[in-house]
Amino acid sequence: MNKGDSMKSARLHSPMRRQLIATAAAAMLLGVTGAQAAGGATDWGWPTPYEKVSDKSVKWLKDKGWWPIQVAFQAPWSGQNTVNIVMDRMGLLKQRGVDANWTAFASGPAINEVLISGRYQVGNGGNFPFTTLVDRKIPVKAIAMVSPNLMHALVVPKDSPVKSIKDLKGMSPPAVIGLVTGSSAEFYIQMAAQVNGLEIGKDLILKNMPPGEQMSLPRGITGVVSWDPGPAMMVNERKTGRIVDSIFPYNMYEGQFYLRDELIENVPDVVQAFSDAFAEATLWIRLNPEKAVTLMAEDPNLKNYSKEILLQQVKAYNILYKPTHIFPHGEFYGKVCEPIYKWLYSAKRTTRPLSAADFTAAVDERFMRKTFGKLGWAIPKQPPFLPPGWSGKPDQPPYPDYITVLNAKDPQPFPEAGDLTASWTFGGRTYQP
């Protein structure tokens, strides 16, 4: 996507309407928490009063020309879209003294463009787009994980003879697969091809295709590789496609919420405000999934998504796992990415060989550690989707089963023994460690 196309992505609100909404949301929040300002908590479990960023930090941002802070997110990316929309619409940064504008983009590569240019300071990226930033040594750090294990799937038309990804071997002519080149969808299909003995360029021809076009399963292609909510809509709502393969055996997908290093170096209290707001949005959604859907449905970029699909996606990617899924386990996810890093370099998709250590170095856990400390949450030793005694290794796919949207329908209970270090209140109930 070129620069002109990128900037065509619509802002969520006009500046005046945004200010009115943020003010109303702030007033609502103050109404909920005002009586507890001496040291209580919101209904959704965030401790009050809110910590404000310093005047010095605000001045630095204004002098830099980064006020309000610009945040880039992807509208058609489940889980991630919800938490960003809630942070925006509920005024969670405003509560902490930070002015921020959110802009929706169609894909990770488009976000990379505006982050690299410096026009945006905060972004959301899937594993492949974030790898591109790491490869190019773009000065960003991930501070939270977004929608881990988002389902990516190979979807074929309902009447297709293809029953399994292995059926693509030796097809004549080769199978044409539509996807967003440079996205997490390509990350998945490259590893799936490797594990199943398929050769890209011989058995599979990858065709760059935007998410909106993929949804129609156009003639001339064998299938598409899409991330949710795309597969859910094609299979469950439109009933035009079938899933013949999914990402889960090959890659534990992770998305990153990241900021430019200059923010970490010069205004760490602002970065902490983003970390805290991210966690608070996660909790607000957990308590108010239907209200979250209402906010999402107001976004013009999601007008073609039914409220039923949006609610199903919120339950799948914002509520299914314990809220501690947002902790950025840099070392773990670095190992997950390393096998694909090797392929990317051998295929000349990256400019230099990358390792797990490169990913770990692009993650800053300090802010979420402090956020968890405010909540009284223990730092988890591993992501919550790994069952006790899981026998796999993150750098050795294919993986034995772990908890995903395909095999778990009920939310993980939280908190359980070992999840808390202090008392914590949520939904009117107080839990003890």
Helices and strands as residue ranges (DSSP letters): H 3-6, H 15-33, G 34-36, H 55-64, E 69-74, H 80-89, G 94-96, E 100-105, H 108-117, E 122-125, H 127-135, E 140-146, E 152-157, G 165-168, E 175-179, H 184-195, E 204-208, H 211-214, E 223-227, H 230-232, I 233-237, E 241-246, E 255-260, H 261-266, H 268-287, H 289-297, G 300-302, H 307-314, I 315-319, G 323-326, H 330-346, H 356-361, H 366-375, E 424-426, E 429-431
